[in-house]
Protein backbone atom coordinates (compact mmCIF):
# COMPACT_ATOMS: atom_id res chain seq x y z
CA UNK A 1 0.00 0.00 0.00
CA UNK A 2 1.25 3.47 -0.84
CA UNK A 3 2.21 5.66 2.09
CA UNK A 4 1.90 9.42 1.75
CA UNK A 5 3.68 11.84 4.01
CA UNK A 6 1.96 14.81 5.59
CA UNK A 7 1.89 18.23 3.98
CA UNK A 8 4.38 19.41 6.62
CA UNK A 9 7.08 17.55 4.68
CA UNK A 10 6.15 19.03 1.33
CA UNK A 11 8.80 21.74 1.36
CA UNK A 12 11.59 19.18 1.86
CA UNK A 13 10.30 17.02 -0.98
CA UNK A 14 10.08 20.09 -3.19
CA UNK A 15 13.69 20.96 -2.36
CA UNK A 16 14.85 17.41 -3.20
CA UNK A 17 12.94 17.56 -6.47
CA UNK A 18 14.53 20.91 -7.31
CA UNK A 19 17.98 19.53 -6.47
CA UNK A 20 17.45 16.52 -8.74
CA UNK A 21 16.80 18.82 -11.71
CA UNK A 22 20.54 19.54 -11.73
CA UNK A 23 21.13 15.87 -12.57
CA UNK A 24 19.07 16.28 -15.73
CA UNK A 25 20.77 19.56 -16.63
CA UNK A 26 24.28 18.13 -16.13
CA UNK A 27 23.55 15.00 -18.17
CA UNK A 28 22.10 17.08 -21.01
CA UNK A 29 25.15 19.35 -21.19
CA UNK A 30 27.50 16.36 -21.00
CA UNK A 31 25.66 14.87 -23.98
CA UNK A 32 26.34 18.04 -25.94
CA UNK A 33 29.99 18.13 -24.87
CA UNK A 34 30.88 14.69 -26.23
CA UNK A 35 29.33 15.56 -29.60
CA UNK A 36 30.86 19.06 -29.88
CA UNK A 37 34.04 20.27 -31.52
CA UNK A 38 36.98 21.14 -29.20
CA UNK A 39 36.29 24.89 -29.01
CA UNK A 40 32.58 24.47 -28.35
CA UNK A 41 33.39 21.92 -25.65
CA UNK A 42 35.15 24.63 -23.63
CA UNK A 43 32.06 26.86 -23.61
CA UNK A 44 29.75 23.96 -22.80
CA UNK A 45 32.03 22.86 -19.97
CA UNK A 46 31.71 26.33 -18.45
CA UNK A 47 27.92 25.82 -18.54
CA UNK A 48 28.42 22.47 -16.83
CA UNK A 49 30.46 24.16 -14.08
CA UNK A 50 27.56 26.58 -13.49
CA UNK A 51 25.20 23.63 -13.12
CA UNK A 52 27.60 22.01 -10.65
CA UNK A 53 27.78 25.21 -8.59
CA UNK A 54 23.98 25.44 -8.61
CA UNK A 55 23.77 21.81 -7.51
CA UNK A 56 26.11 22.54 -4.59
CA UNK A 57 23.86 25.40 -3.47
CA UNK A 58 20.76 23.22 -3.79
CA UNK A 59 22.43 20.49 -1.72
CA UNK A 60 23.31 22.96 1.02
CA UNK A 61 19.72 24.22 1.02
CA UNK A 62 18.39 20.68 1.49
CA UNK A 63 20.90 19.88 4.24
CA UNK A 64 20.05 23.11 6.06
CA UNK A 65 16.37 22.22 5.85
CA UNK A 66 17.08 18.79 7.33
CA UNK A 67 19.18 20.31 10.12
CA UNK A 68 16.49 22.84 10.99
CA UNK A 69 13.63 20.32 11.03
CA UNK A 70 12.67 18.53 14.21
CA UNK A 71 10.19 16.19 12.53
CA UNK A 72 11.28 14.60 9.26
CA UNK A 73 9.45 12.32 6.80
CA UNK A 74 12.30 9.77 6.75
CA UNK A 75 15.37 8.84 8.77
CA UNK A 76 17.64 11.86 9.09
CA UNK A 77 20.77 9.99 7.98
CA UNK A 78 18.98 8.63 4.92
CA UNK A 79 17.94 12.15 3.92
CA UNK A 80 21.50 13.40 4.37
CA UNK A 81 22.76 10.55 2.19
CA UNK A 82 20.09 11.18 -0.45
CA UNK A 83 21.01 14.82 -0.91
CA UNK A 84 24.76 14.21 -0.76
CA UNK A 85 24.72 11.42 -3.33
CA UNK A 86 22.60 13.51 -5.72
CA UNK A 87 25.37 16.10 -5.43
CA UNK A 88 28.03 13.42 -6.00
CA UNK A 89 26.34 12.37 -9.26
CA UNK A 90 26.52 15.94 -10.55
CA UNK A 91 30.13 16.26 -9.37
CA UNK A 92 31.21 13.16 -11.32
CA UNK A 93 29.49 14.39 -14.49
CA UNK A 94 31.22 17.74 -14.05
CA UNK A 95 34.56 15.97 -13.58
CA UNK A 96 33.97 13.97 -16.76
CA UNK A 97 33.48 17.21 -18.66
CA UNK A 98 36.69 18.57 -17.14
CA UNK A 99 38.62 15.45 -18.12
CA UNK A 100 37.53 15.81 -21.74
CA UNK A 101 38.70 19.44 -21.77
CA UNK A 102 41.92 18.99 -19.78
CA UNK A 103 43.23 15.76 -21.33
CA UNK A 104 41.95 16.43 -24.87
CA UNK A 105 41.54 12.81 -26.00
CA UNK A 106 41.78 12.58 -29.76
CA UNK A 107 38.74 10.41 -30.26
CA UNK A 108 36.26 9.02 -27.77
CA UNK A 109 35.00 5.43 -28.23
CA UNK A 110 31.41 4.95 -29.38
CA UNK A 111 30.64 3.41 -25.99
CA UNK A 112 31.04 6.83 -24.37
CA UNK A 113 27.81 7.88 -26.06
CA UNK A 114 26.14 4.86 -24.45
CA UNK A 115 27.57 5.77 -21.06
CA UNK A 116 26.22 9.31 -21.30
CA UNK A 117 22.84 8.07 -22.53
CA UNK A 118 22.72 5.81 -19.45
CA UNK A 119 23.44 8.86 -17.30
CA UNK A 120 20.63 10.78 -19.01
CA UNK A 121 18.22 7.92 -18.29
CA UNK A 122 19.38 7.68 -14.67
CA UNK A 123 18.94 11.43 -14.25
CA UNK A 124 15.43 11.44 -15.74
CA UNK A 125 14.33 8.48 -13.61
CA UNK A 126 15.75 10.09 -10.47
CA UNK A 127 14.08 13.43 -11.18
CA UNK A 128 10.74 11.64 -11.65
CA UNK A 129 11.17 9.64 -8.43
CA UNK A 130 12.27 12.62 -6.33
CA UNK A 131 9.22 14.48 -7.58
CA UNK A 132 6.88 11.97 -5.95
CA UNK A 133 8.96 10.62 -3.06
CA UNK A 134 6.21 11.66 -0.63
CA UNK A 135 4.41 8.51 -1.77
CA UNK A 136 6.27 5.22 -1.37
CA UNK A 137 4.63 2.75 -3.75
CA UNK A 138 5.39 0.16 -6.45
CA UNK A 139 6.89 2.80 -8.74
CA UNK A 140 9.48 3.56 -6.05
CA UNK A 141 10.61 -0.07 -6.21
CA UNK A 142 10.65 0.11 -10.00
CA UNK A 143 13.09 3.00 -9.72
CA UNK A 144 15.92 1.17 -8.01
CA UNK A 145 15.40 -1.91 -10.19
CA UNK A 146 15.68 0.20 -13.36
CA UNK A 147 18.75 2.05 -12.07
CA UNK A 148 20.39 -1.27 -11.19
CA UNK A 149 19.73 -2.53 -14.71
CA UNK A 150 21.20 0.63 -16.21
CA UNK A 151 24.26 0.34 -13.96
CA UNK A 152 24.78 -3.26 -15.08
CA UNK A 153 24.60 -2.10 -18.69
CA UNK A 154 27.10 0.63 -17.89
CA UNK A 155 29.50 -1.91 -16.38
CA UNK A 156 29.37 -4.05 -19.51
CA UNK A 157 30.00 -1.09 -21.81
CA UNK A 158 32.85 0.18 -19.63
CA UNK A 159 34.62 -3.19 -19.44
CA UNK A 160 34.27 -3.71 -23.18
CA UNK A 161 35.74 -0.29 -23.94
CA UNK A 162 38.66 -0.72 -21.55
CA UNK A 163 39.43 -4.16 -22.99
CA UNK A 164 39.38 -2.78 -26.54
CA UNK A 165 41.33 0.31 -25.52
CA UNK A 166 44.28 -1.61 -24.12
CA UNK A 167 44.01 -4.41 -26.65
CA UNK A 168 44.25 -2.14 -29.67
CA UNK A 169 46.08 0.95 -28.36
CA UNK A 170 49.22 2.02 -30.21
CA UNK A 171 49.66 5.20 -28.16
CA UNK A 172 49.85 4.60 -24.40
CA UNK A 173 49.38 8.28 -23.51
CA UNK A 174 46.27 8.59 -25.68
CA UNK A 175 44.84 5.41 -24.13
CA UNK A 176 45.38 6.88 -20.66
CA UNK A 177 43.61 10.12 -21.65
CA UNK A 178 40.59 8.20 -22.91
CA UNK A 179 40.51 5.97 -19.85
CA UNK A 180 40.41 9.00 -17.54
CA UNK A 181 37.13 10.00 -19.23
CA UNK A 182 35.71 6.47 -19.18
CA UNK A 183 36.55 6.05 -15.49
CA UNK A 184 34.76 9.21 -14.40
CA UNK A 185 31.65 8.40 -16.43
CA UNK A 186 31.63 4.94 -14.84
CA UNK A 187 31.93 6.54 -11.39
CA UNK A 188 28.95 8.77 -12.18
CA UNK A 189 26.83 5.77 -13.15
CA UNK A 190 27.96 3.95 -9.97
CA UNK A 191 26.92 6.99 -7.92
CA UNK A 192 23.40 6.70 -9.32
CA UNK A 193 23.32 3.08 -8.13
CA UNK A 194 24.34 4.27 -4.67
CA UNK A 195 21.56 6.85 -4.84
CA UNK A 196 18.99 4.23 -5.78
CA UNK A 197 20.23 2.09 -2.88
CA UNK A 198 19.44 4.96 -0.52
CA UNK A 199 15.92 5.20 -1.96
CA UNK A 200 15.56 1.44 -1.50
CA UNK A 201 16.66 1.72 2.14
CA UNK A 202 14.05 4.43 2.75
CA UNK A 203 11.32 2.37 1.08
CA UNK A 204 12.15 -0.73 3.12
CA UNK A 205 12.03 1.24 6.37
CA UNK A 206 8.68 2.74 5.36
CA UNK A 207 7.09 -0.58 4.34
C-alpha positions, 0 to 999 in steps of 0.5 A: 500500500502506498504511504503518503507523508503529511503536507508538513514535509512538502517543502523538503520534498520540493527541495529534493525535487529541485535539487534533482533537476541539476542531474538532468541539466548536467547530463544534457550538457555532457551529452552536448559536450561529447558531440561538440568540436573542441572549441565548443566543448570549452564553452559547454564545460563552463555551462556544466560548471555553473550547473555544478555550482547550482547543484552545490547550493541546492544540496546545502539548502536541502541539508540546512532544511534537514538540520532545521527540522525537528520532525522529518518524513524519513530517517535523518541519515537517509535524507542526508545521504540522499542529498549528498549522493545527488550532489556526488552524481553531478560532481562526477558528471562535471569531472567527466566534462573537465577530463575531456577538456583537460586531457583532450583525448583525440577520439572518444569510443562509441561506448562513451555515447552509451555511457552518457545516454545511461546517465541521461536515463538515470537522471530522468528516472531520479528526477521523476522519483524525487518528484513523488517521493512523498508517496512510497509505492510500487513505482518507487521499487521500479526505480531502483530496479531500473537504475540497477539494470542501467548500472549493469549495462554501464559496467558491460559497456565500460569493461568492453571499452577498456578491454578494446582500448588496451588491446588495440592501443598504439599510443599509451598516452592517448589510451590513458587520456581516454581511460580518464574519461571512461573512469569518471563516467563509470563513477557517475553511473555507480553513484546513481546506483548508490543513490537508488540504494538509498531510496531502496533503504528508505522504502524498506524502512517505510514498508 
